[in-house]
Amino acid sequence: MIFGKDKKITLNSEAIVRIRNNDPRFGGRLYAQCMESLRKNFNKKYFTTKFLVFERIYDDAFYKFWKKVNKEEIKELTTDIEGYIWGIMKNLINNEIKVRELKELNQKEIFIEDYSRYENFKEEQVDLADLEIERLKKQIVNDAIISLGDPCRSILFLFYHKELSYKEMVGKIPGYTGSDAIKAKSYKCKKLMEDIVKKKFNEYEIDI
């Protein structure tokens, strides 16, 4: 018997087999039992940290645990499953806190001065009558970056505002351990940003 009231769930041979078989009934019960316990831990430690959302962090941690067992990266545990998932959650939480500190964002205060690093803008000489249009362009781009959320927001912030290379971003983007992965993700992020920016430019009848 794996489950039971107030019973810690260990990663025994039966649990491993069920996870690797992607047993939906077992997965559902494991998910629910661990969630009930870990929600209490989360609320005790992070109740006042409003930007941390338990359900999202727990889902990510549970998925990472399930995937590790499936890939045979975990064959046994020195702790129970709940404890292991809680460890993953704490790493995710710490990463979120670090990224939030890194952004130096007061939401709408990313100002991109160098449009040459954004492929779809051309630098141009403007007279005073065009300054308001330039300000609006910057605000549209800034709002687009903010709206994307992480990891895109962090990657684009570091690329445009901090002017970091992809290699320099390694270790600063949670979940991305290599420059190639960051570069590939940045292309997708830039495409998403470009779509948002073009739509807004069309709304304001602004030429790119």
C-alpha positions in Angstrom: 0.0 0.0 0.0 1.5 3.3 -1.1 -1.1 5.8 0.1 -2.6 6.3 3.5 -3.7 9.0 5.8 -0.7 10.9 7.3 1.6 8.4 5.6 4.7 9.6 3.9 5.0 8.4 0.3 8.3 6.7 -0.5 9.7 6.1 -4.0 9.6 2.3 -3.8 9.7 -0.2 -6.7 5.9 -0.1 -7.1 5.8 3.7 -7.3 8.6 3.7 -9.8 6.9 1.2 -12.1 3.6 3.1 -11.9 5.3 6.4 -12.7 7.3 5.0 -15.6 4.0 3.5 -16.9 2.4 6.9 -16.6 -0.4 5.4 -14.5 -3.0 8.2 -14.5 -4.8 7.0 -11.4 -1.6 6.7 -9.4 -0.4 10.1 -10.8 -3.7 11.8 -9.8 -3.6 10.4 -6.2 0.1 11.2 -5.8 -0.4 14.8 -7.1 -3.4 15.4 -4.8 -1.8 14.0 -1.6 1.5 15.8 -2.1 -0.2 19.0 -2.9 -2.3 19.0 0.3 0.8 18.6 2.4 3.1 21.0 0.5 0.5 23.8 0.4 0.8 24.1 4.2 4.6 24.4 3.9 4.3 27.0 1.2 1.7 29.1 3.1 3.8 29.1 6.3 7.0 30.3 4.5 5.8 32.4 1.5 2.3 33.6 2.4 3.3 37.3 2.2 5.2 36.9 -1.1 2.4 37.8 -3.4 4.1 37.2 -6.8 4.7 33.5 -5.9 1.7 31.4 -7.0 1.6 28.0 -5.2 -0.3 26.1 -7.9 2.1 27.1 -10.7 5.2 26.3 -8.7 3.8 23.0 -7.4 2.8 22.0 -11.0 6.3 22.7 -12.3 8.0 20.8 -9.4 5.7 17.8 -9.7 6.3 17.7 -13.5 10.1 17.8 -13.0 9.9 15.0 -10.4 7.8 12.8 -12.6 10.0 13.5 -15.6 13.2 12.6 -13.6 11.8 9.3 -12.6 10.7 8.5 -16.1 14.2 9.3 -17.4 15.7 7.1 -14.7 17.5 10.1 -13.3 16.0 9.1 -9.9 16.2 5.5 -8.9 15.9 5.9 -5.1 15.4 8.7 -2.6 16.9 9.3 0.8 13.7 11.3 1.6 10.0 10.8 0.9 8.5 12.0 -2.4 6.9 15.1 -0.7 10.2 16.1 0.7 11.9 15.8 -2.7 9.2 17.8 -4.5 9.4 20.4 -1.8 13.2 20.7 -2.5 12.4 21.3 -6.2 9.8 23.9 -5.2 12.3 25.8 -3.0 14.8 25.9 -5.9 12.1 27.3 -8.2 11.0 29.8 -5.6 14.6 31.0 -5.0 15.1 31.4 -8.8 11.9 33.4 -9.1 13.0 35.7 -6.3 16.5 36.2 -7.9 15.0 37.0 -11.3 12.6 39.5 -9.8 15.5 41.2 -8.1 17.6 41.1 -11.3 14.9 42.7 -13.4 15.1 46.1 -11.6 11.7 46.5 -13.0 9.2 49.0 -11.6 7.0 47.5 -14.2 7.0 50.2 -16.8 10.5 51.4 -16.3 12.4 49.5 -18.9 13.7 52.0 -21.4 15.3 50.7 -24.5 17.6 53.4 -25.9 19.4 51.4 -28.6 16.9 50.4 -31.3 19.7 49.0 -33.4 19.6 45.9 -31.2 16.0 45.4 -32.2 15.9 44.2 -35.8 12.6 45.8 -36.7 13.5 49.4 -35.8 15.6 51.7 -37.8 17.4 54.6 -36.2 16.2 57.9 -37.6 16.7 61.5 -37.0 13.7 63.1 -35.5 12.6 66.7 -35.0 10.7 67.9 -31.9 7.4 67.1 -33.5 8.3 63.4 -33.7 9.5 63.1 -30.1 6.0 62.0 -28.8 5.9 59.3 -31.5 9.3 58.1 -30.4 8.2 58.0 -26.8 5.1 56.0 -27.7 7.2 53.5 -29.7 9.4 52.9 -26.7 6.4 52.5 -24.4 4.8 50.0 -26.8 8.0 47.9 -26.9 8.5 48.1 -23.2 4.9 47.0 -22.6 5.3 44.1 -25.0 8.3 42.8 -23.1 6.5 43.1 -19.8 3.4 41.3 -21.1 5.3 38.3 -22.2 6.2 37.1 -18.7 9.2 34.9 -17.9 11.5 33.6 -19.2 11.0 35.9 -22.2 10.8 39.0 -20.1 14.1 38.2 -18.4 15.9 37.2 -21.6 14.8 40.4 -23.5 15.5 42.6 -20.6 19.1 41.3 -20.3 19.5 41.4 -24.1 18.1 44.9 -24.8 18.6 46.8 -21.5 21.7 45.1 -20.1 23.1 44.3 -23.5 24.3 40.9 -22.4 25.4 38.2 -24.8 23.7 34.8 -24.7 26.8 33.4 -23.0 26.7 36.1 -20.3 23.0 35.2 -19.6 23.9 31.6 -18.6 23.1 31.2 -14.9 20.7 34.2 -14.9 17.7 32.5 -16.5 16.2 29.8 -14.4 15.8 26.5 -16.3 18.3 27.5 -19.1 21.8 26.1 -18.5 23.4 26.8 -21.9 23.8 29.7 -24.3 22.3 27.8 -27.2 19.1 27.1 -25.3 18.8 30.8 -24.3 19.5 31.8 -27.9 16.8 29.5 -29.3 14.3 30.7 -26.7 15.2 34.4 -27.4 14.3 33.9 -31.1 10.8 32.7 -30.1 10.5 35.6 -27.5 11.5 38.2 -30.1 8.9 36.8 -32.6 6.2 37.0 -29.9 7.3 40.6 -29.1 7.4 41.5 -32.7 3.8 40.3 -33.2 2.6 42.4 -30.3 4.5 45.5 -31.4 3.3 45.3 -35.0 -0.3 45.0 -33.8 0.0 48.0 -31.5 1.8 50.0 -34.2 -1.0 49.3 -36.6 -3.5 50.5 -34.0 -1.7 53.8 -33.6 -0.9 54.0 -37.3 2.8 54.2 -36.6 5.3 53.3 -39.3 8.1 50.9 -38.3 
